[in-house]
Amino acid sequence: MVFGAAWVVAVVLLVSQQAAAAAAADTKEMGPKTELPNDTLFNDPAAFCEGCYGLVHEVDKLMTKWKKEKGSLEEHIDAALLAVCSTDRLRAYVLSPPKMMRLCSGIRAHYEDEIGLVLLQQYSGKKKSNVDKVFQALCRKAIPACTRGIKPMSVARKEKMEKAAEEKKLKEQTEKREGETTQDMNKSSSHHNKKDEL
């Protein structure tokens, strides 16, 4: 009988420890979900980041458009989240519209609470929000989309294009200056040749 009582005490202690651990886990400060949506696109950090970037930019366009229309902020956020993940809206990004739609829909479904909270905080009348602040708050802090300095593909492409345009402009300016210098040297040389002839 002694063995039976010890067994019961051990089970009671184990169950109470598990209950205490579960209660402690519930009271922890909520951070970003570490579990990703069940889609292979989310295994690619750059694609995940691009999807979040697209969602934020398209929601911001809708929120800016609807800012002065009737309805509460919550209604505008709900409407924006319903409208945002369409292929028509997601054409301006590096990934194809169907991939962007899968990413956008997955993010919206998996992180609905986090998105709603960030949008409420960012678009409430107290804060002067812009798309970059919303992106930082949502994609870098609230959900693990653009962690460890990952840039959205669209931003990287834009920076690459701007750099290429700047390099082309510098090259053209250098060639122009070299051409002017060569012309000046030719004029000077022909001027000296004329003096020599005289």
N, C-alpha and C positions, 0 to 999 in steps of 0.2 A: 503494500500500500504506500510506503514512503516514496518509492520510485514513481508511482502514479501521481502523487501530489506534486512532486518536483517537476514532473512533465507538464502538468497543468500550469504551474507558476511560470515555467519557461515560455510556454505558448502565450500566456497572458502578457508577459514582459515583451516578447517579440511583437505581438500585435499592437501593444501600446506604443512601442518605439516607431513602428511603421506609421501609425496614426499621427504621432507627433511630427515625424518627418514630412508627411503629406501636408499637415497644417502649416509647417514652416515654409514649405515650398509654395503654398498658396499665398502667404503673406510677403514673399520676396517681391522686391521692386521688379516690375515687368520690364523686360528688355526686348530686343528684337527676337523674333522667332528664329530658331536656328534650322528648323526643319523646312525644306524647300518644297514647293509644289511638285506634284508627281508628273513631270514632263521633262524629257531629255534636254530641252532648250535651257532649263534652269541649271543644268550642270555646267554650262559655259558661262563663266562670270561676266565676260564682255557682253554676251547676249542678254543676260539677266539685267545688267546695268542699262543697256540700251532700251529694254522694255520698260523699265521704271522711268527712264528719262522721257520716253515718248508719252507714257501715261501722264506724267506731271505736266509736260508742256501742253498736251491737248486739254487736260482738265483746266489748266490756267487760262487757256484761250476761252473756254466756255464760261468759266467763272468771271472773267473780265467782261465778256459779252453780256452776261446776265446780271451783272452787279446792280444795275439800277432798275431791274425789272421787279415786279411784284413777287412776293414769296419770301420765306425765311431762308436763312443761310443753309440750314439743314436740308431744305427742299432743293435748293440750288446744287448742293453737294451731291445729293441722291440722284438728281437728274443728270448731272455731269458724269457721275460714275456709270450710269446706265448708258449714256450716249458715247462715252469715250473710246471704247474698244471696237471700233468698226474699221474695216479696211479702208474706207474712204478717208477717214481722219488720219490714218497711220501710214501715209504714202511718202512722207518727207524724211524718212529715216533710212539708215544704212541697210537694215534687214528688210526682207520682202514684207509687204502688208500682211499676208497670211501668218508669217512667223511673228510679226509684231502683235497681231491680234491674239495669237496663242499666249504670248508673254503677258500682254496687257490683261487678258481675261484671267490668266492664272494668278497674277499679282493681285488683281482686284478681288478675286474669290478667296484667296489664301490669307491676304492681309487686310481684309475689309475693315476690321476694327482699327488697326493702326492707321490706315489711310484716312478714315473718317475723323479720327482724333487729330491727326496732323493738319488736315484741311480745315477743320473747325478752328484750331489754334492760329493757323496762318491767315485765314481769311476773315477772322472776326474783326469787327470795326476798330478794335483797340490797336491792332497791328497793321503797319504799312508793309504789305507783303509784296514780294516779286517772285518770279518763277525760280530764280536761283536759290532763294531762301527756302522755298517749298521743296526743291530738289534736295538741298542739303538736309533738311529736316526729315524728309521721307526716305529717300534712296540711300543716304549715307548713315542716318541715325536710327530711324524707326524700323526699317527692314534691311536685311543684309544684301542689298542689291549691288551697291557700288562701294564695296569695302576695300581696304588697303590701297587707296589711291587709284582704283580702276576708273578710267574715263569712259563715258559713253562713246560708242563708236561714231556717232554723228559729230560729237565735239572734236574727237581726234581727226576725223576726216576734214572738218572745217579748218582746224588749225593747220593741217598738212597743206590744204589748198591755199590758205592765206600765206603760208611760208613759201610755197612754190611761186605764188604771184609776186611776193616781195623779192625773191631771188631773181625772177625774170625781170622785174623792174630795175633792180640794181645792175644786172647784166646789160640791159639796154642802155642805161645811163652810162655805164663804163664804156661800152662800145661807141656811144655817141661822143663821149669826151675823147676817146682815142682817135676817132675819125676826125674830130675838129683839130686835134693836135697834129695829126698827119697832114691835114689841109694847110694849117698854119706853117708847118715845116716846109711843105712844097712851095707855098707862096714865098716864103723867106728865101728859099733856095733859088727860085726863079728870079726873084728880085736881085739877088747877088749875082746871078749869071748875067742879067741885063747890064749891071754896073760893070762887070768884067768886060763885056762886049764894047762898052763905050770907051 
